[in-house]
Amino acid sequence: MTVLDTARVPGLPQKAGDPALDVYAALAAFIEESDFVCLGARAALHKRAIVHHHYPELGEEQSVRAHHGDVLTFLETFEPSARSFTSFVATFEGPDELSEHEYEALLWRHLQAMHDLDSEQYPWNDTYDSDPASANFAYSVGSHPFFVVGLHGAASRPSRRFRKPTLVFNSHIQFNALGIKFFKLRSKIRSRERAFHGSPNPSFIAYKDEARHYGGRFTEPEWECPFKPKSG
């Protein structure tokens, strides 16, 4: 398994042929595209604050265990700040050519398996709900609350369309530390979505429950998240 912590790489990866390095270079290029709307991701890239690990298949046990362990390691030194933005980005070698529904199902299968493993050692973060139908839901790893952003090649929203299956873990504690800056950043992102893609992401306008936004597609009103928490 090839892993790379790009927060400690002094410049873009240069070694050709290494899957982790090649995928990171593609990810950096994707974030730097002129119509990429997420300014937080771009700021993290410019400040060398993207921690990136590359794994085999999304949803596979080997990937789940390695991913879980790497997030716990990330949290050991993570320090939320109003002056910076750090993201943990997990990319996967496959599977490729997934439909939006297939990717969404696999995303939740992976997150469920991570949670099953995590719940053996850690309780759910006590500030957020473990029920994915709640508007106060946040995904918890090591008792730390995250908002998860899914990317894949068939995403209908351009800002979610990346060539490899990807899970971006953004800390809710980081969001809170940003304070008013977070809301200003969100406003700028929505303005960029209108300018480049015609409208803000309709999912964020229609639904308050966070779990609906992880997969990236606009879910049906009757959609039910398949995630089942083991701890309350």
Secondary structure, DSSP 8 states (H G I E B T S, - for coil): -----GGG-SSS---TT-HHHHHHHHHHHHHHSTT---HHHHHHHHTT-EEEEEEEETT-HHHHHHHHHHHHHHHHH----TT---EEEEEEEE--S--HHHHHHHHHHHHHHHHHHHTTT----TTSBS-TTSTTB-EEETTEEEEEEEEBTT-SSGGGB-SS-EEEEEEHHHHHHHTHHHHHHHHHHHHHHHHHHSSS-HHHHH---GGGGSS-S---TT-------S--
